[in-house]
Amino acid sequence: MFGIARLLSPEQIKVDLKAKTSEEAIEELLDLLPAKRIDKRKVKKLFLERERQASTALSCEVAIPHIRTDLTDGAFYLLIGRSQQGIDFHEAQGVLSKIIFLIIGPKNATEMYLKLLAQISTLMKDVSVREKIMQAKSNFGILEVFVLEEEKLKPQAVKISDADKDLLIIVMYQEEYVEDVLAILLSFNVTKATILDGVGIGKAMAFGIPLFNSFRDIMQEDQPTNQTILAVVSREVVGMITQKIETLCGDLDLRERGMLLTVPIRTICGLGKSSEEV
């Protein structure tokens, strides 16, 4: 499981946010970072623009404001704040947010960024985890919650023959589903996945081969961009993963949604003798 705890230190956690609005909460959390690391004024502006586009609040009293930017020193930052009274992040159902995750990532870290968002979303769906965070006595106590939860979710070393594993290939034409698909994979302990950006053959031909330039508009429309997720999974869970993804995205046989396929694996190197189910 991708480690939230590894990105945290006690100094990046505030247990008693005083903010009443999303803008105040973002500013209060940014103050946890040393001024020399980021341009707080410009970064705050990016967060507010992101919130105006769409609220980052979830219906479970959690908000995850997040941006990718080149305005930092290139590092990945995660800040956490807790508010007992709740903060208005303009959630559609009017739910106040009590646990705030503030994420600042570099623009060239798309995979890590998506994995972190997926893991936080998955973990926060567990009401018992949220209760532990709300009941923690200090910032050290909140950090301990993540350390212990991630320890429980580590895949157990299980001896599985290569013949029982498949390469799972998921091609998503709608980028907004990628985070949720990663969350589904994480729920099956699929912690090692590769995400590739791609284009359909029509776009590649239209822009790369002069002969097809006159068909550029047609081919752009006909061949969408996509993101491909690659992961090695136990064959016995492929059906369950497929069912959950189709519940989320709809029937993948509809051309504009995406594609899922598996390839039997004959040999695996690099996972260790006791291969983890990844």
KEKE-3310 file (N, C-alpha, C; in steps of 0.2 Angstrom, whole numbers, plus 5000, padded with zeros to 4 digits):
npx = (5004:5003:5012:5004:5008:5022:5024:5021:5024:5024:5024:5017:5004:4989:4979:4968:4960:4956:4949:4934:4930:4933:4944:4950:4954:4963:4973:4977:4983:4993:5002:5009:5019:5037:5041:5051:5050:5039:5030:5018:5008:5005:5002:4991:4982:4981:4975:4962:4957:4955:4946:4935:4932:4927:4921:4931:4927:4921:4907:4908:4912:4925:4938:4948:4958:4968:4982:4993:5009:5022:5027:5033:5047:5049:5046:5035:5020:5011:4998:4988:4973:4962:4946:4935:4922:4919:4921:4916:4916:4909:4902:4890:4879:4879:4887:4898:4916:4927:4939:4954:4963:4977:4985:5000:5008:5021:5021:5026:5023:5012:5008:5011:5003:4990:4989:4990:4979:4969:4972:4969:4956:4950:4954:4947:4934:4931:4923:4927:4941:4940:4934:4944:4954:4947:4946:4959:4972:4983:4994:5004:4996:4987:4995:5000:4988:4988:5000:4997:4986:4991:5000:4992:4986:4995:5000:5000:5014:5012:5013:5011:5008:5016:5007:4995:4992:4988:4991:4984:4976:4970:4961:4957:4946:4940:4946:4942:4938:4949:4956:4946:4946:4959:4957:4949:4957:4967:4959:4959:4971:4980:4994:5004:5005:5006:5004:5000:5001:4992:4987:4975:4976:4972:4974:4988:4992:4987:4994:5007:5010:5012:5003:4991:4986:4976:4965:4964:4955:4944:4950:4955:4943:4938:4947:4950:4961:4969:4971:4981:4981:4992:4994:4999:4989:4981:4973:4960:4954:4951:4938:4930:4936:4933:4919:4917:4923:4915:4903:4906:4910:4901:4895:4908:4909:4903:4909:4915:4919:4929:4942:4945:4956:4965:4980:4988:5001:5017:5029:5037:5048:5057:5048:5051:5054:5044:5030:5022:5005:5001)
npy = (4994:5011:5023:5034:5038:5039:5051:5060:5070:5074:5088:5092:5090:5096:5097:5105:5114:5131:5137:5142:5142:5136:5143:5149:5137:5131:5141:5140:5127:5128:5136:5128:5124:5128:5144:5146:5135:5135:5146:5153:5162:5161:5148:5146:5153:5145:5133:5139:5142:5129:5124:5132:5127:5114:5107:5099:5091:5077:5066:5061:5068:5073:5082:5084:5095:5097:5100:5101:5107:5118:5127:5124:5117:5105:5094:5082:5086:5083:5088:5088:5092:5094:5097:5100:5106:5107:5112:5122:5116:5117:5106:5095:5090:5097:5094:5096:5097:5088:5082:5086:5084:5091:5092:5094:5092:5089:5093:5083:5071:5062:5048:5045:5055:5052:5039:5042:5050:5041:5031:5039:5042:5029:5024:5033:5030:5021:5021:5018:5021:5035:5039:5036:5045:5057:5055:5055:5061:5069:5077:5067:5056:5055:5053:5040:5033:5032:5025:5012:5008:5007:4997:4986:4984:4980:4969:4952:4941:4929:4912:4910:4902:4906:4903:4905:4919:4934:4946:4961:4973:4988:5000:5016:5028:5039:5050:5055:5044:5037:5038:5032:5019:5015:5016:5005:4994:4995:4991:4978:4974:4977:4984:4988:4996:5001:5016:5022:5035:5038:5038:5035:5025:5032:5046:5046:5043:5053:5064:5060:5055:5062:5059:5057:5069:5077:5070:5074:5080:5071:5059:5063:5064:5052:5043:5043:5051:5041:5032:5020:5006:4995:4980:4966:4953:4941:4927:4923:4935:4943:4943:4949:4961:4966:4967:4977:4988:4989:4992:5005:5012:5009:4999:4991:4987:4997:5009:5021:5020:5012:4998:4982:4969:4953:4945:4929:4925:4918:4918:4926:4938:4947:4949:4942:4926:4922:4927:4943:4946:4957)
npz = (5000:4996:5005:5016:5028:5027:5021:5030:5045:5062:5063:5052:5054:5061:5075:5079:5071:5068:5058:5049:5036:5019:5013:5024:5030:5021:5021:5034:5035:5026:5033:5041:5034:5031:5026:5016:5008:4999:4989:4997:4995:4981:4979:4988:4980:4969:4975:4979:4967:4962:4971:4967:4955:4957:4972:4984:4994:5002:5005:5018:5028:5025:5017:5003:4997:4983:4973:4958:4955:4949:4957:4969:4978:4971:4979:4987:4996:5010:5021:5036:5044:5058:5062:5075:5075:5062:5044:5031:5016:5005:5001:4991:4998:5009:5020:5033:5033:5043:5043:5035:5021:5014:4999:4990:4975:4963:4946:4938:4944:4942:4943:4957:4963:4959:4965:4979:4981:4979:4989:5001:4999:4999:5012:5020:5018:5028:5042:5055:5055:5053:5065:5074:5070:5074:5087:5092:5103:5100:5088:5086:5089:5078:5068:5071:5069:5055:5053:5059:5052:5039:5041:5044:5032:5023:5010:5013:5012:5001:4995:4978:4964:4948:4938:4943:4941:4933:4920:4922:4912:4910:4901:4901:4895:4900:4910:4923:4930:4934:4946:4955:4950:4953:4967:4969:4965:4975:4985:4984:4987:4978:4975:4968:4953:4936:4927:4912:4900:4885:4867:4855:4840:4829:4832:4833:4820:4813:4818:4816:4804:4788:4778:4783:4788:4783:4788:4801:4811:4811:4815:4828:4835:4834:4840:4856:4869:4882:4897:4903:4914:4922:4930:4941:4946:4956:4949:4953:4958:4947:4941:4951:4952:4940:4940:4950:4944:4932:4939:4944:4932:4922:4908:4900:4887:4880:4869:4872:4885:4891:4892:4897:4900:4902:4903:4903:4914:4912:4918:4931:4937:4950:4960:4971:4980:4988:4982:4983:4982:4970)
capx = (5000:5006:5012:5002:5013:5029:5024:5019:5028:5019:5023:5012:4997:4986:4973:4963:4959:4951:4945:4927:4929:4938:4949:4954:4957:4969:4979:4980:4987:4999:5006:5013:5026:5041:5040:5056:5049:5034:5027:5012:5002:5003:5000:4985:4978:4979:4970:4956:4954:4953:4940:4930:4930:4923:4922:4935:4924:4917:4901:4910:4915:4932:4939:4955:4960:4974:4985:5000:5011:5029:5029:5036:5054:5049:5044:5028:5018:5004:4996:4982:4970:4956:4941:4929:4916:4918:4922:4911:4920:4904:4899:4884:4874:4879:4890:4904:4922:4931:4946:4956:4970:4980:4990:5004:5012:5024:5017:5028:5022:5005:5006:5011:4998:4984:4989:4989:4972:4965:4973:4966:4949:4948:4955:4942:4927:4931:4921:4932:4947:4939:4933:4951:4957:4944:4947:4966:4974:4988:4996:5007:4991:4984:5001:5000:4983:4990:5005:4994:4981:4994:5003:4986:4984:5001:4999:5004:5018:5008:5016:5006:5012:5015:5002:4989:4992:4987:4993:4978:4976:4964:4962:4951:4945:4938:4951:4939:4937:4956:4957:4942:4948:4965:4955:4946:4963:4969:4954:4961:4978:4984:4998:5010:5002:5009:4999:5003:4997:4992:4982:4972:4980:4970:4978:4995:4993:4985:4999:5014:5011:5009:4998:4984:4985:4969:4960:4966:4949:4940:4954:4955:4936:4937:4952:4951:4966:4967:4976:4982:4984:4995:4995:4999:4984:4979:4967:4954:4950:4949:4931:4927:4938:4929:4912:4917:4924:4909:4898:4908:4910:4896:4897:4914:4908:4901:4916:4918:4921:4936:4943:4949:4958:4970:4985:4991:5008:5020:5035:5038:5055:5057:5043:5053:5052:5037:5028:5016:4999:5002)
capy = (5000:5017:5025:5041:5040:5041:5058:5064:5071:5077:5095:5093:5088:5101:5094:5110:5119:5136:5139:5141:5142:5132:5147:5149:5130:5130:5145:5138:5121:5130:5139:5122:5123:5133:5149:5145:5129:5136:5152:5152:5166:5159:5141:5147:5155:5139:5129:5142:5141:5122:5124:5135:5123:5109:5106:5093:5088:5070:5066:5057:5074:5073:5086:5083:5099:5095:5103:5099:5114:5119:5133:5121:5115:5099:5089:5081:5088:5081:5091:5086:5096:5091:5102:5096:5109:5106:5117:5122:5115:5117:5099:5096:5088:5102:5091:5100:5093:5088:5080:5090:5082:5096:5089:5098:5088:5092:5091:5077:5065:5060:5042:5045:5059:5048:5034:5045:5052:5034:5028:5043:5041:5022:5024:5038:5027:5017:5025:5017:5025:5042:5040:5035:5051:5062:5054:5055:5066:5074:5075:5060:5051:5055:5050:5033:5030:5030:5020:5006:5006:5004:4990:4981:4983:4978:4963:4947:4937:4922:4909:4909:4900:4911:4900:4908:4926:4937:4954:4965:4979:4992:5006:5021:5033:5044:5051:5056:5037:5033:5038:5027:5013:5014:5014:4998:4990:4995:4987:4971:4974:4978:4990:4990:4997:5006:5020:5025:5040:5036:5040:5030:5024:5038:5052:5045:5043:5060:5069:5058:5053:5067:5056:5057:5075:5079:5067:5075:5081:5065:5054:5065:5063:5045:5040:5047:5049:5036:5031:5012:5004:4988:4977:4959:4951:4934:4926:4922:4941:4947:4944:4954:4968:4968:4969:4983:4993:4991:4995:5012:5016:5006:4993:4993:4986:5003:5010:5027:5020:5009:4992:4978:4962:4950:4940:4924:4926:4911:4919:4933:4940:4953:4949:4938:4919:4922:4933:4946:4948:4964)
capz = (5000:4995:5012:5018:5034:5025:5018:5036:5051:5067:5061:5046:5056:5066:5078:5081:5066:5070:5052:5048:5029:5016:5012:5030:5032:5017:5023:5041:5034:5022:5038:5044:5030:5031:5020:5011:5004:4994:4988:5000:4992:4974:4980:4990:4975:4965:4979:4979:4960:4961:4974:4963:4949:4960:4979:4985:5000:5002:5010:5024:5033:5024:5011:5000:4992:4980:4967:4956:4953:4949:4962:4975:4977:4968:4984:4988:5003:5013:5027:5038:5049:5061:5065:5079:5073:5054:5040:5025:5009:4999:4999:4988:5003:5015:5025:5035:5033:5049:5042:5029:5018:5009:4995:4985:4971:4957:4940:4934:4948:4941:4946:4964:4965:4959:4970:4985:4981:4979:4995:5006:4998:5001:5019:5023:5018:5034:5048:5061:5054:5054:5072:5077:5069:5078:5095:5094:5108:5098:5081:5086:5089:5072:5063:5073:5066:5048:5053:5061:5047:5033:5043:5043:5024:5019:5007:5016:5008:5000:4989:4973:4958:4942:4934:4946:4941:4926:4919:4921:4908:4911:4897:4903:4890:4904:4915:4929:4933:4935:4954:4958:4948:4958:4974:4968:4965:4982:4990:4983:4989:4972:4978:4963:4947:4932:4924:4906:4896:4878:4862:4850:4833:4824:4833:4832:4813:4811:4820:4815:4797:4784:4773:4787:4791:4781:4792:4808:4815:4811:4819:4834:4838:4834:4844:4862:4873:4887:4902:4904:4921:4922:4937:4941:4951:4957:4944:4957:4960:4941:4940:4956:4951:4934:4942:4953:4939:4928:4943:4944:4925:4917:4904:4897:4880:4877:4866:4875:4892:4892:4890:4902:4898:4906:4899:4908:4916:4913:4922:4935:4940:4953:4965:4977:4980:4991:4978:4985:4977:4969)
cpx = (5004:5006:5010:5007:5020:5030:5023:5025:5023:5018:5018:5005:4995:4979:4967:4963:4954:4947:4938:4925:4934:4944:4954:4958:4964:4975:4982:4984:4993:5004:5010:5019:5030:5041:5045:5054:5044:5032:5019:5006:5000:5000:4993:4980:4976:4974:4963:4953:4952:4947:4934:4927:4925:4925:4926:4932:4920:4911:4902:4914:4923:4933:4947:4957:4967:4976:4991:5003:5019:5032:5032:5044:5054:5047:5037:5026:5011:5003:4989:4979:4964:4952:4935:4922:4914:4919:4918:4916:4915:4902:4892:4878:4874:4883:4897:4910:4926:4938:4948:4963:4972:4986:4993:5009:5015:5021:5020:5028:5015:5004:5006:5005:4991:4983:4988:4982:4967:4966:4969:4958:4946:4949:4949:4935:4926:4929:4925:4938:4946:4937:4940:4955:4954:4945:4955:4968:4979:4989:5000:5002:4988:4989:5001:4994:4985:4995:5002:4990:4985:4998:4998:4985:4989:4999:5003:5008:5015:5012:5011:5010:5011:5009:4995:4988:4991:4990:4986:4979:4970:4965:4956:4951:4943:4942:4948:4938:4944:4957:4952:4944:4954:4962:4952:4952:4966:4965:4956:4968:4983:4988:5003:5006:5006:5004:5003:4998:4997:4987:4980:4976:4978:4973:4985:4996:4992:4991:5006:5015:5008:5003:4991:4982:4978:4964:4960:4960:4945:4943:4954:4948:4935:4941:4953:4958:4964:4973:4976:4985:4986:4996:4995:4994:4983:4973:4960:4950:4949:4942:4928:4930:4934:4922:4912:4918:4918:4903:4899:4907:4904:4899:4903:4914:4905:4908:4919:4921:4928:4937:4947:4950:4964:4974:4988:4998:5011:5026:5035:5045:5054:5052:5045:5051:5045:5033:5022:5011:4999:4996)
cpy = (5006:5021:5032:5043:5042:5048:5063:5065:5075:5085:5097:5091:5094:5098:5098:5115:5124:5139:5137:5140:5138:5136:5148:5143:5129:5135:5143:5132:5123:5133:5134:5121:5129:5138:5148:5139:5130:5144:5152:5156:5163:5152:5141:5149:5149:5134:5132:5142:5134:5121:5127:5131:5117:5108:5099:5089:5082:5070:5063:5062:5074:5078:5085:5088:5097:5099:5100:5106:5114:5125:5130:5120:5108:5093:5088:5082:5086:5084:5089:5090:5093:5097:5099:5099:5108:5112:5117:5122:5115:5110:5099:5094:5092:5099:5095:5095:5094:5086:5082:5087:5088:5093:5093:5093:5091:5089:5085:5071:5063:5053:5042:5050:5055:5042:5037:5047:5046:5031:5032:5042:5034:5022:5028:5035:5023:5021:5024:5021:5033:5043:5040:5042:5057:5061:5054:5061:5071:5072:5069:5055:5050:5051:5042:5029:5027:5024:5013:5003:5003:4998:4985:4979:4981:4971:4957:4943:4930:4919:4907:4908:4905:4909:4903:4916:4928:4944:4957:4971:4982:4999:5010:5027:5040:5045:5052:5049:5034:5033:5033:5020:5011:5012:5007:4993:4990:4991:4980:4970:4974:4985:4993:4990:5002:5010:5023:5030:5038:5039:5035:5030:5030:5044:5051:5045:5050:5065:5067:5056:5058:5065:5057:5063:5078:5076:5068:5076:5075:5060:5057:5064:5056:5041:5044:5046:5044:5036:5023:5011:4997:4986:4969:4957:4943:4933:4926:4929:4945:4948:4949:4961:4971:4971:4975:4989:4995:4994:5003:5015:5014:5001:4995:4991:4992:5007:5016:5026:5017:5002:4988:4971:4959:4945:4935:4925:4919:4912:4926:4933:4946:4954:4945:4931:4918:4928:4936:4947:4955:4967)
cpz = (5000:5002:5013:5024:5032:5022:5024:5041:5056:5065:5056:5048:5062:5068:5079:5077:5068:5064:5052:5040:5025:5015:5018:5032:5028:5019:5030:5040:5031:5027:5041:5040:5031:5025:5015:5006:4998:4994:4991:4997:4985:4975:4983:4985:4970:4969:4978:4972:4959:4965:4971:4957:4952:4967:4979:4991:4998:5007:5017:5029:5032:5017:5009:4995:4990:4974:4965:4953:4953:4953:4968:4974:4974:4973:4984:4995:5004:5020:5029:5044:5051:5064:5069:5077:5066:5050:5033:5019:5003:4996:4997:4993:5009:5021:5027:5035:5040:5049:5035:5027:5013:5005:4990:4981:4965:4951:4937:4938:4948:4944:4954:4967:4965:4964:4977:4986:4982:4986:5001:5005:5000:5009:5023:5023:5024:5040:5054:5061:5055:5061:5076:5076:5073:5085:5097:5098:5105:5090:5080:5085:5082:5067:5065:5070:5059:5048:5054:5055:5041:5035:5042:5036:5020:5016:5011:5011:5007:4994:4984:4967:4952:4938:4936:4945:4933:4926:4918:4918:4908:4907:4899:4898:4894:4910:4922:4933:4936:4943:4957:4956:4952:4965:4974:4969:4972:4986:4989:4984:4983:4973:4973:4956:4943:4928:4918:4902:4888:4874:4858:4844:4829:4825:4832:4825:4811:4812:4818:4808:4792:4780:4776:4790:4789:4785:4800:4813:4816:4816:4826:4838:4838:4839:4850:4865:4879:4892:4903:4911:4920:4929:4936:4947:4951:4952:4947:4958:4953:4940:4945:4955:4945:4936:4945:4949:4935:4932:4943:4937:4921:4913:4900:4889:4877:4875:4870:4882:4893:4890:4896:4899:4902:4901:4904:4908:4916:4917:4925:4938:4944:4959:4971:4976:4983:4988:4982:4980:4976:4965)
residu = (MET:PHE:GLY:ILE:ALA:ARG:LEU:LEU:SER:PRO:GLU:GLN:ILE:LYS:VAL:ASP:LEU:LYS:ALA:LYS:THR:SER:GLU:GLU:ALA:ILE:GLU:GLU:LEU:LEU:ASP:LEU:LEU:PRO:ALA:LYS:ARG:ILE:ASP:LYS:ARG:LYS:VAL:LYS:LYS:LEU:PHE:LEU:GLU:ARG:GLU:ARG:GLN:ALA:SER:THR:ALA:LEU:SER:CYS:GLU:VAL:ALA:ILE:PRO:HIS:ILE:ARG:THR:ASP:LEU:THR:ASP:GLY:ALA:PHE:TYR:LEU:LEU:ILE:GLY:ARG:SER:GLN:GLN:GLY:ILE:ASP:PHE:HIS:GLU:ALA:GLN:GLY:VAL:LEU:SER:LYS:ILE:ILE:PHE:LEU:ILE:ILE:GLY:PRO:LYS:ASN:ALA:THR:GLU:MET:TYR:LEU:LYS:LEU:LEU:ALA:GLN:ILE:SER:THR:LEU:MET:LYS:ASP:VAL:SER:VAL:ARG:GLU:LYS:ILE:MET:GLN:ALA:LYS:SER:ASN:PHE:GLY:ILE:LEU:GLU:VAL:PHE:VAL:LEU:GLU:GLU:GLU:LYS:LEU:LYS:PRO:GLN:ALA:VAL:LYS:ILE:SER:ASP:ALA:ASP:LYS:ASP:LEU:LEU:ILE:ILE:VAL:MET:TYR:GLN:GLU:GLU:TYR:VAL:GLU:ASP:VAL:LEU:ALA:ILE:LEU:LEU:SER:PHE:ASN:VAL:THR:LYS:ALA:THR:ILE:LEU:ASP:GLY:VAL:GLY:ILE:GLY:LYS:ALA:MET:ALA:PHE:GLY:ILE:PRO:LEU:PHE:ASN:SER:PHE:ARG:ASP:ILE:MET:GLN:GLU:ASP:GLN:PRO:THR:ASN:GLN:THR:ILE:LEU:ALA:VAL:VAL:SER:ARG:GLU:VAL:VAL:GLY:MET:ILE:THR:GLN:LYS:ILE:GLU:THR:LEU:CYS:GLY:ASP:LEU:ASP:LEU:ARG:GLU:ARG:GLY:MET:LEU:LEU:THR:VAL:PRO:ILE:ARG:THR:ILE:CYS:GLY:LEU:GLY:LYS:SER:SER:GLU:GLU:VAL)
# end
